[in-house]
Amino acid sequence: MIGTAFQEGLERFILYLEGEKQASPCTVTAYRADIEQFAAFVYERRGPEAGPGDVDTWLVRRFLGWLNQLGREKSSMNRKLAALRSFYRFLLREGKVESSPAALLAGPRREKRLPRFLSYGEVEKLLAVPAATPLGLRDRAIMETLYASGIRVSELVGLDQDDLDLEAGYARVLGKGRRERVVPLGSQAIKALRDYLLRGRPVLAARRNPPEAKALYLNHLGGRLTVRGVRERLNHYIAKAALNGGISPHTLRHCFATHMLERGADLRAVQELLGHVNLSTTQIYTHISQARLREIYQQAHPRAKRSEE
């Protein structure tokens, strides 16, 4: 339960995110949930009349401490703090509060975890699993596209047929913050897409009346495929390929970046292809490459290993 003042401020903020900021549906949903959780926390500790203007920095600190006691991940806590900062920036602009209690707070420092990725051989094994059925042709095209372009799965399911230029070998993608970019597609992804568009999509589209005209990737009922649908299908193929767990559609994005850098791609070029605003976000993949180089060094250099005593 949240107070009336918080509810009114939140609804105005959501309209701002959807309209002026054109935030993605996922961002809007996450920010709403985060702010509602904080508002409920305030309600329980300050009463139903407490609004955003009654919150101080100490109360936000208590909220973060409470989340920590609940065992929440540091990444989750940082996202909630970012949501509160954005919410209060909006309220400041609207003149609803005099200061932001979250502006000067630093979130918990996150551990640097190297993203999970597959070797090239494992990627090939995964891509070879789908059968030549309408759904199999679709799934092969999905995985080839994710690996060839490094796009996010949310960007993939948002693709329309008109976003493809297979003759030129490119796809137009709408990424985070409604930023548009053009990504190249390799020959194998282009072939898989042609096969799907010729022999897979028409069969799936016929299962819906009227047929879905725009969406590139369709589900088994002929509607636009969802992020959850892609994840479920990938899990199916991971099991069939007998690969280790912990692999998601995002893993293929990690594979794309890692394999590009390992083969000499420029870091800034990979940044542009991934759609990262900041180069520092892309630099995590250099750690992976360095780890791989160290592994090769340890295996190959005659004086890299300690001799047994």
C-alpha positions as CSV (number, residue, x, y, z in Angstrom):
1,M,0.0,0.0,0.0
2,I,1.3,3.5,-0.8
3,G,0.1,7.0,0.1
4,T,-2.0,9.2,-2.2
5,A,0.8,11.8,-2.6
6,F,3.2,9.1,-3.8
7,Q,0.6,7.6,-6.1
8,E,-0.1,10.9,-7.8
9,G,3.6,11.7,-8.2
10,L,4.3,8.2,-9.6
11,E,1.5,8.4,-12.2
12,R,2.8,11.7,-13.5
13,F,6.3,10.3,-13.6
14,I,5.2,7.2,-15.6
15,L,3.5,9.5,-18.1
16,Y,6.8,11.5,-18.4
17,L,8.8,8.3,-18.9
18,E,6.4,7.0,-21.6
19,G,5.8,10.3,-23.4
20,E,8.8,12.7,-23.1
21,K,11.5,10.1,-22.4
22,Q,10.0,7.4,-24.6
23,A,11.4,4.8,-22.2
24,S,11.0,1.1,-23.1
25,P,8.1,-0.8,-21.6
26,C,10.6,-2.9,-19.5
27,T,12.1,0.3,-18.0
28,V,8.7,1.7,-17.2
29,T,7.6,-1.5,-15.5
30,A,10.8,-1.8,-13.5
31,Y,10.8,1.9,-12.3
32,R,7.1,1.6,-11.3
33,A,7.8,-1.5,-9.2
34,D,10.9,0.0,-7.6
35,I,9.2,3.3,-6.7
36,E,6.0,1.5,-5.4
37,Q,8.2,-0.6,-3.2
38,F,9.9,2.5,-1.8
39,A,6.6,4.2,-1.3
40,A,5.2,1.2,0.6
41,F,8.4,1.3,2.8
42,V,7.7,5.0,3.5
43,Y,4.0,4.3,4.2
44,E,4.9,1.7,6.8
45,R,7.4,3.9,8.6
46,R,6.0,7.5,8.2
47,G,2.3,6.8,7.8
48,P,-0.2,7.2,4.9
49,E,0.1,11.0,4.8
50,A,3.8,11.0,4.0
51,G,4.6,12.0,0.5
52,P,7.8,12.4,-1.6
53,G,8.6,15.7,0.1
54,D,8.6,14.1,3.5
55,V,11.5,11.8,2.6
56,D,15.1,12.5,3.8
57,T,18.4,11.0,2.9
58,W,18.4,8.9,6.1
59,L,15.1,7.2,5.1
60,V,16.5,6.3,1.7
61,R,19.6,4.8,3.5
62,R,17.3,2.8,5.7
63,F,15.5,1.5,2.6
64,L,18.8,0.3,1.1
65,G,19.7,-1.3,4.4
66,W,16.4,-3.1,4.5
67,L,16.9,-4.4,1.0
68,N,20.3,-5.6,2.0
69,Q,18.8,-7.5,5.0
70,L,16.4,-9.1,2.6
71,G,19.4,-10.4,0.6
72,R,18.8,-8.4,-2.5
73,E,21.5,-8.3,-5.2
74,K,23.7,-5.2,-5.3
75,S,22.7,-4.7,-8.9
76,S,19.0,-4.7,-7.9
77,M,19.7,-2.2,-5.1
78,N,21.6,0.1,-7.5
79,R,18.7,0.0,-10.0
80,K,16.2,0.9,-7.3
81,L,18.4,3.8,-6.3
82,A,18.7,5.0,-9.9
83,A,14.9,4.8,-10.2
84,L,14.5,7.0,-7.1
85,R,17.1,9.5,-8.4
86,S,15.2,9.8,-11.7
87,F,11.8,10.1,-9.9
88,Y,13.1,12.9,-7.7
89,R,14.7,14.7,-10.6
90,F,11.3,14.7,-12.2
91,L,9.6,16.0,-9.0
92,L,12.3,18.8,-8.7
93,R,11.6,19.9,-12.3
94,E,7.9,19.9,-11.5
95,G,8.4,22.0,-8.4
96,K,6.9,19.3,-6.2
97,V,9.9,18.9,-3.9
98,E,12.7,21.2,-2.8
99,S,15.6,18.7,-2.9
100,S,16.3,15.1,-3.8
101,P,17.1,12.7,-0.8
102,A,18.7,10.3,-3.3
103,A,21.0,12.6,-5.3
104,L,24.1,12.3,-3.2
105,L,23.8,8.7,-2.1
106,A,26.2,6.2,-3.6
107,G,24.9,2.7,-4.2
108,P,26.6,-0.4,-3.0
109,R,29.7,-1.3,-5.1
110,R,29.0,-4.2,-7.4
111,E,31.3,-7.1,-7.8
112,K,32.8,-7.2,-11.3
113,R,31.6,-10.5,-12.8
114,L,32.8,-11.6,-16.2
115,P,29.8,-12.4,-18.4
116,R,29.3,-16.0,-19.2
117,F,30.2,-16.8,-22.8
118,L,30.6,-19.8,-25.0
119,S,33.6,-20.9,-27.1
120,Y,33.1,-20.7,-30.9
121,G,32.9,-24.5,-31.0
122,E,30.0,-24.4,-28.4
123,V,28.2,-21.7,-30.4
124,E,28.5,-23.9,-33.6
125,K,27.1,-26.9,-31.7
126,L,24.1,-24.8,-30.4
127,L,23.4,-23.4,-33.9
128,A,23.3,-26.8,-35.4
129,V,20.5,-28.2,-33.2
130,P,17.3,-26.7,-34.7
131,A,15.5,-28.8,-37.2
132,A,14.3,-27.7,-40.7
133,T,10.6,-27.2,-39.5
134,P,8.9,-23.8,-39.5
135,L,9.7,-23.3,-35.8
136,G,13.2,-24.7,-36.3
137,L,13.9,-22.4,-39.2
138,R,12.7,-19.5,-37.0
139,D,14.9,-20.5,-34.0
140,R,18.0,-21.0,-36.1
141,A,17.4,-17.5,-37.6
142,I,17.0,-16.1,-34.1
143,M,20.2,-17.6,-32.7
144,E,22.2,-16.7,-35.9
145,T,20.9,-13.1,-35.7
146,L,21.8,-12.7,-32.0
147,Y,25.3,-14.1,-32.5
148,A,25.9,-12.3,-35.8
149,S,24.8,-8.8,-34.6
150,G,25.1,-8.8,-30.9
151,I,21.7,-7.2,-30.5
152,R,19.7,-7.5,-27.3
153,V,16.9,-10.0,-27.2
154,S,14.4,-7.1,-26.6
155,E,15.7,-5.5,-29.8
156,L,15.4,-8.8,-31.7
157,V,11.7,-9.4,-30.8
158,G,11.0,-5.7,-31.8
159,L,12.3,-6.2,-35.3
160,D,9.9,-5.8,-38.2
161,Q,10.3,-7.3,-41.7
162,D,10.9,-3.8,-43.0
163,D,13.9,-3.4,-40.7
164,L,15.9,-5.9,-42.7
165,D,18.0,-5.2,-45.8
166,L,19.3,-8.7,-46.6
167,E,20.7,-7.6,-50.0
168,A,23.0,-5.1,-48.2
169,G,23.3,-7.4,-45.1
170,Y,22.0,-5.0,-42.5
171,A,19.3,-4.7,-39.9
172,R,17.9,-1.5,-38.4
173,V,17.5,-1.8,-34.6
174,L,15.7,0.4,-32.0
175,G,17.7,0.1,-28.8
176,K,17.6,1.6,-25.3
177,G,16.5,5.2,-25.1
178,R,14.8,4.8,-28.5
179,R,18.2,5.1,-30.1
180,E,18.3,3.7,-33.6
181,R,21.4,2.0,-35.0
182,V,22.2,-0.2,-38.0
183,V,23.9,-3.5,-37.4
184,P,25.6,-5.8,-40.0
185,L,24.5,-9.4,-40.5
186,G,27.0,-12.2,-41.4
187,S,26.4,-14.5,-44.4
188,Q,25.2,-17.4,-42.1
189,A,22.6,-15.1,-40.4
190,I,21.4,-13.8,-43.8
191,K,21.0,-17.4,-45.1
192,A,19.1,-18.4,-42.0
193,L,16.8,-15.4,-42.3
194,R,16.1,-16.1,-46.0
195,D,15.2,-19.7,-45.2
196,Y,12.9,-18.6,-42.4
197,L,11.2,-15.9,-44.4
198,L,10.7,-18.3,-47.3
199,R,9.7,-21.5,-45.6
200,G,9.1,-20.7,-41.9
201,R,7.3,-17.4,-41.4
202,P,4.6,-17.9,-44.0
203,V,3.5,-21.1,-42.2
204,L,3.4,-19.4,-38.8
205,A,1.7,-16.3,-40.2
206,A,-1.1,-18.5,-41.6
207,R,-2.1,-19.6,-38.1
208,R,-3.4,-16.1,-37.3
209,N,-6.4,-14.4,-38.9
210,P,-5.7,-11.7,-40.0
211,P,-2.0,-12.6,-40.3
212,E,0.7,-10.5,-38.5
213,A,2.0,-8.2,-41.2
214,K,4.9,-6.4,-39.5
215,A,6.7,-8.5,-37.0
216,L,9.7,-10.5,-38.2
217,Y,9.7,-13.2,-35.6
218,L,6.4,-15.0,-35.0
219,N,5.3,-17.4,-32.2
220,H,3.6,-20.7,-32.8
221,L,0.2,-19.0,-33.0
222,G,1.3,-16.4,-35.6
223,G,1.7,-13.4,-33.2
224,R,4.8,-11.5,-32.4
225,L,7.3,-13.5,-30.4
226,T,8.2,-12.3,-26.9
227,V,11.4,-12.2,-24.9
228,R,10.1,-15.0,-22.7
229,G,9.4,-17.1,-25.8
230,V,13.0,-16.7,-27.1
231,R,14.4,-17.6,-23.7
232,E,12.2,-20.7,-23.5
233,R,13.3,-21.9,-26.9
234,L,17.0,-21.3,-26.2
235,N,16.7,-23.3,-23.0
236,H,15.3,-26.1,-25.1
237,Y,18.2,-26.1,-27.5
238,I,20.8,-25.7,-24.7
239,A,19.5,-28.9,-23.2
240,K,19.5,-30.7,-26.5
241,A,23.1,-29.5,-27.2
242,A,24.1,-30.8,-23.7
243,L,25.7,-27.4,-22.8
244,N,26.3,-26.2,-19.3
245,G,23.5,-24.2,-17.7
246,G,23.5,-20.4,-17.0
247,I,23.1,-19.6,-20.7
248,S,20.5,-17.0,-21.8
249,P,19.8,-15.1,-25.0
250,H,22.1,-12.4,-23.6
251,T,24.9,-14.9,-23.6
252,L,25.0,-14.8,-27.4
253,R,25.5,-11.1,-27.1
254,H,28.5,-11.7,-24.8
255,C,29.8,-14.3,-27.3
256,F,29.5,-11.8,-30.1
257,A,31.5,-9.1,-28.3
258,T,34.1,-11.5,-26.9
259,H,34.8,-13.3,-30.1
260,M,35.0,-10.0,-32.0
261,L,37.6,-8.6,-29.6
262,E,39.6,-11.9,-29.5
263,R,39.9,-11.7,-33.3
264,G,41.3,-8.1,-33.2
265,A,38.1,-6.0,-33.5
266,D,38.5,-2.4,-32.4
267,L,36.9,-1.7,-29.0
268,R,35.1,1.4,-30.2
269,A,33.7,-0.5,-33.2
270,V,32.3,-3.2,-30.8
271,Q,30.9,-0.4,-28.6
272,E,28.9,1.0,-31.6
273,L,27.7,-2.4,-32.7
274,L,26.5,-3.2,-29.2
275,G,24.8,0.1,-28.8
276,H,26.6,1.0,-25.6
277,V,26.5,4.7,-24.8
278,N,29.7,4.6,-22.7
279,L,32.9,2.8,-23.7
280,S,33.4,1.7,-20.0
281,T,30.4,-0.6,-20.5
282,T,32.1,-2.3,-23.4
283,Q,35.4,-2.6,-21.6
284,I,34.2,-5.6,-19.5
285,Y,34.8,-7.7,-22.6
286,T,38.5,-6.8,-22.7
287,H,38.8,-8.5,-19.3
288,I,37.5,-11.7,-20.8
289,S,39.9,-11.5,-23.7
290,Q,42.8,-10.8,-21.4
291,A,41.8,-13.8,-19.3
292,R,41.7,-15.9,-22.4
293,L,45.2,-14.6,-23.5
294,R,46.6,-15.5,-20.1
295,E,45.1,-19.0,-20.4
296,I,46.8,-19.4,-23.8
297,Y,50.1,-18.1,-22.3
298,Q,50.0,-20.5,-19.4
299,Q,49.5,-23.4,-21.8
300,A,52.0,-22.4,-24.4
301,H,54.9,-20.7,-22.8
302,P,57.6,-23.2,-21.6
303,R,58.5,-21.1,-18.5
304,A,55.0,-20.0,-17.6
305,K,54.2,-22.8,-15.2
306,R,56.0,-23.6,-12.0
307,S,58.1,-26.7,-12.2
308,E,57.0,-29.5,-9.8
309,E,59.2,-29.7,-6.7
